[in-house]
Amino acid sequence: MLNESKVSVIIPVYNSEKFLRNSLESVLNQTYFDIEIICVDDGSTDNSGEILKEFSDKIRVITKENQGLASALNAGIDAMNGRWFKWFSPDDVLYPKAIETLVNTAKNLKDNTIIYSNWDIIDKSGKKLRSFKESNYNNLNSFDFNVRLLDGQLINVNTTLIPSSLFPKLLMNKDIDPVLIDYDFFLNAGLNYDVNFHLVDKILLKYRVHSNQFSHKNIAKSIKNISILREEILSKLKLEDINSYKNGLTKHQKQKPISKKSMDMGLKLVTSLLPQKVSDNLLIFYLNKIRSTR
């Protein structure tokens, strides 16, 4: 039975020893106290398991064989008891009032609302590189927000607070590119389950970028898979809705300023023409630039 005030923080862990303590401590030091922390050790071969044992009196640990990110997340979701689900990376750091701020916002919105926030970007040593402010689409209707979501990822999943009522009808898809699991979830939620999205216009997270980051590997391949994913999600809709969204997306893309169109074109060229090792480094730059101008 769900606890009506509890937040379930699910942390998928795989060979995360370098930043794991820092991430766990940031969750444990939240000003919001009704939190359960569930760490899913997905077959780590480094010291992650030993670090989790150090916190065993304060967290729940699920240990399983390595089956990938989606499997780890779903194992945590199956075990959670909270009214809200928070996916959190073992690389990142929450500011102390992050969960309190998200919950206070959630209480004043419809229960089918996914909440997300702005974030700071830090390097491997924790030094702040810059802040990232998401575009505020809170006044858009659901259709227009979903059109922008179809155009590309809008949300840093580690900033989100997600109502547990969405599960188990919505789970993480184990059959797609792991880098796109969160985007697949958001598209499904918005287009197929009428979920709303709401930005908390505050910086609540330190998002860490580093060379071993999973989302910074094979980016070119992941970007090529986005169009496939988009078509799969749309295919679940009625034909008239598919046409409406495709027309809306075309219109939205045509109305973009020249600067944004140029960035989109550059992204396509980098993806299609350059070797993967070179293109992945350039794509990190391009994706940050494109997201910051959405």
VOBA-1610 file (N, C-alpha, C; in pm, whole numbers, padded with zeros to 5 digits, always signed):
BEGIN
Met+00084-00121+00000Met+00000+00000+00000Met+00087+00124+00000Leu+00054+00222-00086Leu+00136+00341-00099Leu+00122+00432+00022Asn+00234+00488+00065Asn+00237+00590+00169Asn+00213+00724+00100Glu+00110+00797+00142Glu+00065+00916+00071Glu+00159+01036+00080Ser+00261+01029+00166Ser+00355+01141+00174Ser+00497+01101+00137Lys+00519+00972+00113Lys+00655+00922+00092Lys+00703+00940-00051Val+00831+00972-00064Val+00898+00976-00193Val+00995+00859-00200Ser+00983+00781-00306Ser+01072+00666-00327Ser+01182+00707-00425Val+01303+00716-00375Val+01417+00752-00460Val+01483+00622-00506Ile+01476+00596-00636Ile+01532+00473-00692Ile+01665+00508-00759Ile+01772+00444-00714Ile+01905+00470-00769Ile+01959+00343-00833Pro+01963+00337-00967Pro+02023+00222-01034Pro+02176+00234-01027Val+02240+00130-00976Val+02384+00136-00952Val+02455+00029-01036Tyr+02550+00075-01116Tyr+02635-00020-01187Tyr+02776+00039-01198Asn+02869-00020-01124Asn+03008+00027-01124Asn+03014+00179-01104Ser+02955+00224-00996Ser+02937+00367-00970Ser+03018+00416-00850Glu+03125+00344-00815Glu+03195+00371-00690Glu+03249+00513-00678Lys+03284+00577-00787Lys+03355+00706-00780Lys+03271+00816-00718Phe+03142+00821-00751Phe+03058+00931-00704Phe+02942+00886-00615Leu+02934+00757-00587Leu+02817+00701-00519Leu+02795+00758-00380Arg+02900+00768-00300Arg+02885+00821-00164Arg+02828+00963-00167Asn+02884+01046-00253Asn+02841+01185-00265Asn+02692+01193-00301Ser+02650+01109-00393Ser+02510+01109-00435Ser+02417+01063-00323Leu+02454+00954-00258Leu+02372+00903-00147Leu+02360+01005-00034Glu+02470+01068+00001Glu+02467+01166+00109Glu+02376+01284+00075Ser+02372+01322-00052Ser+02286+01433-00092Ser+02138+01399-00077Val+02103+01272-00094Val+01964+01229-00074Val+01933+01217+00075Leu+02027+01163+00148Leu+02008+01147+00293Leu+01999+01281+00365Asn+02055+01385+00308Asn+02058+01517+00372Asn+01946+01609+00325Gln+01841+01552+00268Gln+01728+01632+00223Gln+01649+01689+00341Thr+01590+01807+00321Thr+01505+01867+00424Thr+01369+01799+00431Tyr+01333+01726+00328Tyr+01210+01647+00329Tyr+01246+01509+00384Phe+01177+01467+00490Phe+01223+01349+00564Phe+01152+01219+00527Asp+01035+01226+00466Asp+00961+01103+00436Asp+01009+01047+00302Ile+01128+00989+00306Ile+01193+00938+00186Ile+01239+00795+00210Glu+01219+00708+00111Glu+01284+00578+00112Glu+01382+00575-00004Ile+01501+00525+00021Ile+01604+00517-00081Ile+01624+00370-00116Ile+01600+00338-00241Ile+01618+00201-00288Ile+01727+00200-00394Cys+01839+00137-00362Cys+01949+00124-00456Cys+01946-00015-00518Val+01948-00020-00648Val+01946-00148-00719Val+02086-00171-00778Asp+02160-00262-00715Asp+02295-00293-00764Asp+02282-00395-00877Asp+02304-00346-00997Asp+02280-00427-01117Asp+02406-00503-01158Gly+02457-00585-01065Gly+02572-00669-01097Gly+02704-00594-01103Ser+02723-00493-01017Ser+02848-00417-01018Ser+02968-00507-00991Thr+03080-00476-01056Thr+03203-00552-01037Thr+03311-00468-00969Asp+03279-00343-00935Asp+03375-00258-00864Asp+03338-00254-00715Asn+03368-00147-00647Asn+03346-00138-00503Asn+03208-00082-00467Ser+03119-00072-00563Ser+02986-00014-00536Ser+02911-00091-00428Gly+02916-00224-00433Gly+02845-00306-00335Gly+02893-00280-00194Glu+03023-00261-00175Glu+03078-00233-00042Glu+03034-00096+00008Ile+03028+00000-00082Ile+02982+00134-00043Ile+02836+00129-00001Leu+02755+00054-00074Leu+02613+00041-00037Leu+02597-00022+00101Lys+02684-00116+00134Lys+02679-00179+00267Lys+02704-00077+00377Glu+02787+00023+00351Glu+02815+00126+00450Glu+02689+00204+00488Phe+02594+00210+00395Phe+02471+00287+00416Phe+02351+00195+00443Ser+02377+00069+00471Ser+02270-00031+00476Ser+02166-00004+00585Asp+02202+00074+00687Asp+02104+00106+00792Asp+02012+00221+00752Lys+02040+00285+00638Lys+01962+00401+00596Lys+01896+00382+00460Ile+01935+00278+00388Ile+01882+00256+00254Ile+01842+00109+00238Arg+01762+00081+00136Arg+01734-00057+00097Arg+01817-00090-00026Val+01874-00208-00027Val+01958-00249-00138Val+01901-00374-00203Ile+01881-00368-00333Ile+01841-00484-00411Ile+01962-00523-00496Thr+02006-00646-00483Thr+02121-00693-00559Thr+02073-00793-00664Lys+02112-00772-00788Lys+02067-00857-00897Lys+02178-00874-01000Glu+02164-00973-01086Glu+02260-00989-01194Glu+02241-00878-01296Asn+02346-00848-01368Asn+02342-00737-01462Asn+02248-00765-01578Gln+02141-00684-01587Gln+02044-00695-01696Gln+02012-00559-01758Gly+02087-00459-01718Gly+02070-00329-01781Gly+01989-00231-01699Leu+01993-00104-01743Leu+01932+00007-01670Leu+01782-00010-01650Ala+01709-00044-01755Ala+01564-00056-01745Ala+01524-00163-01644Ser+01594-00276-01648Ser+01565-00384-01554Ser+01589-00340-01411Ala+01697-00266-01387Ala+01727-00218-01253Ala+01621-00121-01204Leu+01580-00029-01291Leu+01476+00067-01253Leu+01344-00002-01222Asn+01306-00097-01305Asn+01180-00168-01283Asn+01182-00249-01154Ala+01298-00304-01119Ala+01311-00377-00992Ala+01288-00283-00875Gly+01342-00163-00884Gly+01320-00064-00779Gly+01177-00018-00773Ile+01115+00004-00889Ile+00975+00046-00895Ile+00884-00059-00833Asp+00912-00185-00860Asp+00831-00294-00803Asp+00838-00296-00650Ala+00950-00250-00595Ala+00970-00258-00450Ala+00930-00131-00375Met+00898-00024-00446Met+00877+00104-00377Met+00738+00115-00314Asn+00730+00202-00213Asn+00605+00222-00138Asn+00558+00366-00138Gly+00628+00453-00209Gly+00597+00595-00202Gly+00488+00640-00298Arg+00432+00755-00267Arg+00333+00818-00355Arg+00400+00871-00480Trp+00531+00907-00466Trp+00605+00960-00579Trp+00731+00879-00601Phe+00770+00869-00726Phe+00893+00800-00767Phe+00993+00904-00815Lys+01115+00893-00765Lys+01224+00979-00812Lys+01338+00893-00861Trp+01362+00897-00992Trp+01477+00831-01054Trp+01598+00919-01029Phe+01704+00861-00977Phe+01822+00942-00946Phe+01949+00868-00982Ser+02042+00940-01044Ser+02167+00882-01090Ser+02271+00883-00980Pro+02354+00778-00972Pro+02461+00773-00871Pro+02578+00864-00905Asp+02566+00943-01012Asp+02668+01043-01047Asp+02633+01181-00992Asp+02504+01207-00969Asp+02455+01342-00947Asp+02435+01376-00800Val+02403+01503-00775Val+02390+01553-00638Val+02264+01638-00630Leu+02181+01613-00527Leu+02062+01694-00503Leu+02095+01808-00408Tyr+02041+01926-00438Tyr+02048+02033-00340Tyr+01954+01999-00224Pro+01984+02045-00102Pro+01912+01999+00018Pro+01760+02013+00013Lys+01708+02117-00049Lys+01563+02140-00051Lys+01496+02086-00177Ala+01567+02006-00254Ala+01516+01962-00384Ala+01384+01885-00371Ile+01383+01780-00291Ile+01263+01696-00282Ile+01149+01771-00213Glu+01180+01849-00111Glu+01077+01929-00045Glu+01011+02024-00145Thr+01090+02089-00229Thr+01037+02182-00328Thr+00950+02110-00431Leu+00995+01994-00478Leu+00918+01918-00575Leu+00785+01870-00517Val+00789+01819-00395Val+00666+01768-00332Val+00567+01881-00307Asn+00613+01995-00259Asn+00523+02108-00234Asn+00456+02153-00361Thr+00527+02145-00473Thr+00468+02178-00602Thr+00367+02071-00644Ala+00405+01945-00627Ala+00319+01833-00669Ala+00184+01836-00598Lys+00183+01876-00474Lys+00060+01876-00396Lys-00044+01972-00452Asn-00001+02068-00531Asn-00093+02168-00586Asn-00126+02143-00733Leu-00086+02027-00785Leu-00111+01993-00924Leu-00191+01863-00935Lys-00242+01837-01053Lys-00312+01711-01077Lys-00217+01594-01054Asp-00273+01482-01011Asp-00189+01368-00973Asp-00120+01302-01091Asn-00163+01334-01213Asn-00099+01274-01331Asn+00006+01368-01390Thr+00075+01443-01304Thr+00172+01543-01349Thr+00314+01501-01314Ile+00402+01502-01413Ile+00545+01482-01391Ile+00609+01618-01375Ile+00682+01635-01265Ile+00744+01763-01234Ile+00894+01754-01259Tyr+00951+01861-01311Tyr+01095+01864-01335Tyr+01148+02004-01308Ser+01281+02020-01305Ser+01338+02148-01264Ser+01459+02184-01349Asn+01516+02300-01319Asn+01643+02342-01376Asn+01757+02274-01300Trp+01881+02291-01348Trp+01992+02219-01288Trp+02125+02287-01317Asp+02219+02261-01228Asp+02357+02304-01250Asp+02436+02189-01312Ile+02536+02223-01390Ile+02626+02123-01447Ile+02759+02131-01373Ile+02806+02017-01322Ile+02933+02013-01250Ile+03028+01915-01318Asp+03157+01931-01293Asp+03254+01837-01350Asp+03282+01724-01254Lys+03378+01639-01285Lys+03406+01521-01205Lys+03450+01554-01063Ser+03505+01674-01043Ser+03550+01714-00910Ser+03442+01789-00832Gly+03327+01812-00896Gly+03217+01882-00831Gly+03214+02031-00857Lys+03307+02080-00940Lys+03311+02223-00972Lys+03197+02258-01066Lys+03126+02366-01033Lys+03016+02411-01119Lys+03070+02469-01248Leu+03016+02419-01361Leu+03055+02467-01492Leu+02959+02575-01542Arg+02831+02550-01527Arg+02728+02648-01563Arg+02593+02599-01516Ser+02494+02686-01525Ser+02357+02649-01491Ser+02279+02624-01619Phe+02179+02537-01609Phe+02096+02504-01724Phe+01950+02532-01688Lys+01890+02627-01759Lys+01750+02661-01736Lys+01666+02603-01849Glu+01572+02519-01813Glu+01481+02462-01911Glu+01384+02568-01961Ser+01336+02554-02085Ser+01230+02641-02135Ser+01104+02617-02053Asn+01037+02725-02018Asn+00917+02713-01936Asn+00794+02702-02026Tyr+00739+02580-02033Tyr+00621+02554-02115Tyr+00497+02528-02030Asn+00497+02579-01907Asn+00386+02549-01816Asn+00252+02602-01866Asn+00254+02703-01950Asn+00129+02761-01999Asn+00083+02701-02132Leu+00159+02607-02184Leu+00117+02539-02307Leu+00013+02432-02278Asn-00074+02407-02373Asn-00164+02293-02357Asn-00086+02163-02382Ser-00146+02051-02349Ser-00077+01922-02357Ser-00031+01891-02499Phe-00114+01920-02599Phe-00077+01891-02738Phe+00049+01966-02777Asp+00054+02095-02750Asp+00169+02176-02790Asp+00295+02135-02713Phe+00280+02097-02587Phe+00397+02048-02512Phe+00446+01918-02575Asn+00354+01828-02607Asn+00394+01699-02665Asn+00462+01716-02801Val+00421+01816-02878Val+00488+01845-03005Val+00634+01879-02979Arg+00660+01960-02880Arg+00798+01996-02846Arg+00874+01876-02791Leu+00804+01790-02721Leu+00866+01668-02671Leu+00904+01576-02787Leu+00817+01570-02888Leu+00849+01491-03008Leu+00971+01547-03082Asp+00990+01676-03072Asp+01103+01740-03140Asp+01236+01709-03072Gly+01230+01662-02947Gly+01354+01627-02878Gly+01336+01627-02727Gln+01432+01568-02658Gln+01426+01557-02512Gln+01424+01695-02448Leu+01329+01718-02358Leu+01314+01847-02290Leu+01351+01840-02143Ile+01365+01721-02089Ile+01366+01704-01944Ile+01487+01624-01899Asn+01555+01672-01797Asn+01660+01594-01730Asn+01590+01504-01629Val+01590+01374-01653Val+01512+01282-01572Val+01552+01283-01426Asn+01677+01318-01396Asn+01722+01319-01258Asn+01664+01434-01177Thr+01600+01530-01244Thr+01533+01639-01173Thr+01388+01606-01142Thr+01336+01497-01194Thr+01191+01475-01194Thr+01136+01419-01063Leu+01006+01442-01046Leu+00925+01373-00945Leu+00805+01319-01020Ile+00785+01186-01013Ile+00686+01117-01097Ile+00583+01048-01008Pro+00455+01068-01031Pro+00354+01002-00948Pro+00358+00849-00964Ser+00358+00778-00853Ser+00363+00632-00857Ser+00237+00571-00917Ser+00131+00650-00925Ser+00006+00601-00983Ser+00021+00565-01131Leu+00129+00612-01194Leu+00153+00578-01334Leu+00198+00434-01353Phe+00242+00371-01245Phe+00292+00234-01252Phe+00186+00137-01199Pro+00179+00012-01251Pro+00270-00050-01348Pro+00229-00033-01495Lys+00127+00050-01523Lys+00086+00063-01664Lys+00198+00123-01749Leu+00283+00203-01687Leu+00400+00259-01754Leu+00525+00207-01684Leu+00607+00133-01753Leu+00734+00086-01698Leu+00847+00123-01793Met+00970+00104-01749Met+01084+00135-01835Met+01100+00026-01940Asn+01118+00067-02063Asn+01124-00024-02176Asn+01262-00089-02186Lys+01268-00219-02169Lys+01396-00292-02172Lys+01445-00320-02313Asp+01362-00293-02412Asp+01393-00333-02549Asp+01444-00220-02637Ile+01481-00107-02577Ile+01531+00004-02658Ile+01670+00045-02613Asp+01730+00133-02689Asp+01860+00191-02656Asp+01856+00244-02513Pro+01946+00200-02425Pro+01943+00244-02285Pro+01948+00396-02268Val+02017+00465-02358Val+02027+00611-02348Val+01891+00677-02368Leu+01799+00608-02436Leu+01669+00665-02469Leu+01557+00619-02375Ile+01591+00548-02269Ile+01487+00495-02179Ile+01400+00606-02122Asp+01463+00713-02075Asp+01384+00821-02015Asp+01300+00894-02120Tyr+01357+00915-02239Tyr+01282+00983-02346Tyr+01162+00899-02389Asp+01182+00769-02401Asp+01073+00677-02434Asp+00963+00685-02328Phe+01003+00690-02202Phe+00906+00698-02093Phe+00825+00827-02100Phe+00892+00939-02122Phe+00823+01068-02128Phe+00729+01075-02248Leu+00774+01028-02364Leu+00688+01029-02482Leu+00565+00943-02461Asn+00584+00824-02407Asn+00472+00736-02378Asn+00375+00801-02280Ala+00430+00862-02177Ala+00347+00925-02074Ala+00263+01037-02133Gly+00326+01123-02213Gly+00255+01238-02268Gly+00157+01203-02377Leu+00199+01118-02471Leu+00117+01092-02589Leu+00014+00981-02568Asn+00049+00882-02487Asn-00040+00766-02474Asn-00113+00757-02339Tyr-00070+00836-02241Tyr-00134+00828-02110Tyr-00179+00964-02057Asp-00181+01066-02144Asp-00233+01200-02109Asp-00171+01257-01983Val-00043+01231-01963Val+00028+01286-01848Val+00068+01430-01875Asn+00056+01515-01773Asn+00098+01654-01783Asn+00242+01669-01734Phe+00305+01779-01776Phe+00442+01808-01733Phe+00448+01951-01680His+00525+01970-01572His+00530+02102-01509His+00672+02133-01465Leu+00723+02248-01506Leu+00857+02290-01467Leu+00854+02368-01336Val+00938+02328-01242Val+00968+02410-01124Val+01087+02496-01163Asp+01065+02625-01172Asp+01168+02715-01227Asp+01274+02748-01122Lys+01335+02642-01068Lys+01442+02655-00969Lys+01549+02551-01000Ile+01671+02579-00959Ile+01781+02484-00976Ile+01785+02392-00854Leu+01761+02262-00876Leu+01749+02168-00764Leu+01851+02055-00770Leu+01932+02051-00875Leu+02020+01936-00896Leu+02157+01981-00949Lys+02260+01907-00909Lys+02391+01918-00972Lys+02408+01796-01062Tyr+02413+01821-01191Tyr+02426+01716-01291Tyr+02573+01703-01329Arg+02630+01586-01304Arg+02773+01568-01324Arg+02804+01516-01464Val+02898+01582-01530Val+02946+01534-01659Val+03089+01483-01641His+03115+01365-01698His+03249+01306-01687His+03268+01208-01803Ser+03390+01168-01825Ser+03426+01091-01944Ser+03362+00953-01948Asn+03332+00894-01832Asn+03275+00759-01830Asn+03123+00758-01828Gln+03064+00874-01845Gln+02919+00885-01838Gln+02852+00804-01948Phe+02757+00719-01906Phe+02693+00627-02001Phe+02623+00702-02113Ser+02559+00814-02080Ser+02483+00887-02180Ser+02571+00960-02280His+02703+00963-02254His+02795+01028-02347His+02867+00927-02436Lys+02820+00803-02437Lys+02879+00701-02521Lys+02780+00662-02631Asn+02832+00642-02750Asn+02749+00601-02863Asn+02632+00696-02890Ile+02658+00827-02873Ile+02551+00925-02891Ile+02499+00925-03034Ala+02592+00915-03130Ala+02548+00917-03271Ala+02448+00805-03298Lys+02476+00686-03246Lys+02384+00574-03264Lys+02249+00603-03198Ser+02252+00661-03078Ser+02129+00691-03006Ser+02043+00792-03081Ile+02108+00894-03138Ile+02033+00996-03211Ile+01964+00935-03333Lys+02031+00844-03399Lys+01969+00777-03514Lys+01847+00695-03472Asn+01850+00647-03347Asn+01738+00566-03298Asn+01619+00650-03254Ile+01638+00782-03239Ile+01530+00867-03191Ile+01412+00866-03288Ser+01440+00876-03418Ser+01331+00879-03516Ser+01252+00748-03516Ile+01323+00637-03493Ile+01256+00507-03484Ile+01166+00504-03362Leu+01220+00551-03249Leu+01142+00556-03125Leu+01019+00643-03142Arg+01036+00759-03203Arg+00924+00851-03222Arg+00812+00785-03302Glu+00849+00713-03408Glu+00748+00647-03490Glu+00677+00536-03414Glu+00752+00464-03330Glu+00691+00357-03252Glu+00588+00412-03153Ile+00621+00523-03089Ile+00528+00583-02993Ile+00404+00635-03065Leu+00425+00703-03176Leu+00311+00757-03252Leu+00221+00647-03305Ser+00278+00532-03339Ser+00200+00424-03398Ser+00094+00369-03304Lys+00106+00399-03176Lys+00008+00351-03078Lys-00117+00438-03074Leu-00113+00553-03143Leu-00224+00646-03140Leu-00324+00619-03252Lys-00438+00682-03244Lys-00534+00678-03354Lys-00475+00754-03473Leu-00517+00715-03594Leu-00462+00773-03716Leu-00478+00925-03718Glu-00593+00973-03676Glu-00616+01118-03678Glu-00522+01190-03582Asp-00490+01126-03467Asp-00397+01187-03372Asp-00254+01182-03424Ile-00219+01073-03493Ile-00086+01063-03555Ile-00067+01178-03654Asn-00166+01199-03738Asn-00156+01305-03839Asn-00149+01443-03774Ser-00227+01462-03667Ser-00225+01591-03598Ser-00088+01620-03539Tyr-00028+01518-03477Tyr+00103+01539-03417Tyr+00211+01560-03523Lys+00205+01484-03631Lys+00306+01501-03737Lys+00293+01639-03801Asn+00171+01684-03823Asn+00151+01818-03879Asn+00198+01925-03781Gly+00169+01903-03652Gly+00212+01998-03550Gly+00363+02005-03539Leu+00429+01891-03552Leu+00575+01886-03545Leu+00637+01957-03664Thr+00583+01932-03783Thr+00633+01998-03904Thr+00618+02149-03893Lys+00504+02194-03845Lys+00478+02337-03829Lys+00575+02398-03727His+00594+02328-03616His+00685+02377-03512His+00827+02390-03564Gln+00872+02290-03638Gln+01010+02292-03690Gln+01029+02401-03795Lys+00926+02429-03874Lys+00935+02535-03974Lys+00942+02673-03911Gln+00879+02687-03794Gln+00872+02816-03728Gln+00995+02848-03643Lys+01088+02755-03634Lys+01208+02780-03555Lys+01291+02892-03617Pro+01359+02970-03534Pro+01451+03072-03587Pro+01563+03006-03667Ile+01626+03082-03754Ile+01735+03031-03837Ile+01846+02970-03753Ser+01876+03031-03639Ser+01984+02981-03554Ser+01957+02840-03506Lys+01831+02812-03470Lys+01795+02679-03421Lys+01794+02578-03537Lys+01747+02622-03653Lys+01748+02533-03770Lys+01891+02496-03807Ser+01982+02592-03794Ser+02122+02566-03826Ser+02182+02464-03730Met+02146+02475-03602Met+02195+02379-03504Met+02141+02239-03534Asp+02015+02231-03570Asp+01955+02101-03604Asp+02024+02040-03727Met+02053+02123-03826Met+02120+02075-03946Met+02261+02028-03913Gly+02330+02103-03828Gly+02464+02062-03786Gly+02463+01929-03716Leu+02361+01907-03635Leu+02347+01780-03563Leu+02335+01664-03661Lys+02253+01683-03765Lys+02234+01577-03865Lys+02364+01549-03941Leu+02436+01654-03974Leu+02561+01636-04048Leu+02666+01564-03966Val+02679+01605-03839Val+02776+01541-03750Val+02743+01394-03734Thr+02615+01364-03719Thr+02572+01226-03698Thr+02597+01138-03820Ser+02575+01193-03939Ser+02579+01110-04060Ser+02715+01101-04127Leu+02801+01202-04106Leu+02924+01209-04184Leu+03052+01172-04110Leu+03056+01195-03980Leu+03181+01177-03907Leu+03191+01040-03841Pro+03314+00991-03819Pro+03332+00865-03745Pro+03272+00877-03606Gln+03226+00766-03550Gln+03153+00770-03423Gln+03235+00832-03310Lys+03363+00798-03299Lys+03444+00849-03188Lys+03454+01001-03193Val+03471+01055-03314Val+03479+01200-03330Val+03343+01263-03309Ser+03241+01203-03369Ser+03108+01264-03364Ser+03050+01266-03223Asp+03079+01166-03141Asp+03026+01165-03005Asp+03074+01286-02925Asn+03201+01323-02940Asn+03252+01439-02868Asn+03186+01568-02916Leu+03169+01581-03047Leu+03103+01699-03101Leu+02955+01703-03064Leu+02893+01586-03059Leu+02750+01581-03029Leu+02719+01624-02887Ile+02809+01598-02794Ile+02789+01646-02657Ile+02775+01798-02659Phe+02864+01863-02733Phe+02857+02008-02748Phe+02727+02050-02816Tyr+02694+01986-02929Tyr+02575+02023-03004Tyr+02447+02004-02923Leu+02437+01892-02854Leu+02314+01865-02778Leu+02291+01968-02668Asn+02398+02008-02600Asn+02386+02110-02497Asn+02343+02243-02557Lys+02399+02277-02672Lys+02362+02401-02739Lys+02216+02400-02785Ile+02174+02289-02846Ile+02038+02278-02896Ile+01937+02283-02783Arg+01963+02209-02675Arg+01869+02208-02562Arg+01858+02347-02499Ser+01970+02420-02494Ser+01968+02551-02429Ser+01894+02656-02512Thr+01861+02623-02638Thr+01791+02719-02723Thr+01650+02673-02756Arg+01601+02566-02695Arg+01466+02519-02725Arg+01363+02619-02674
//
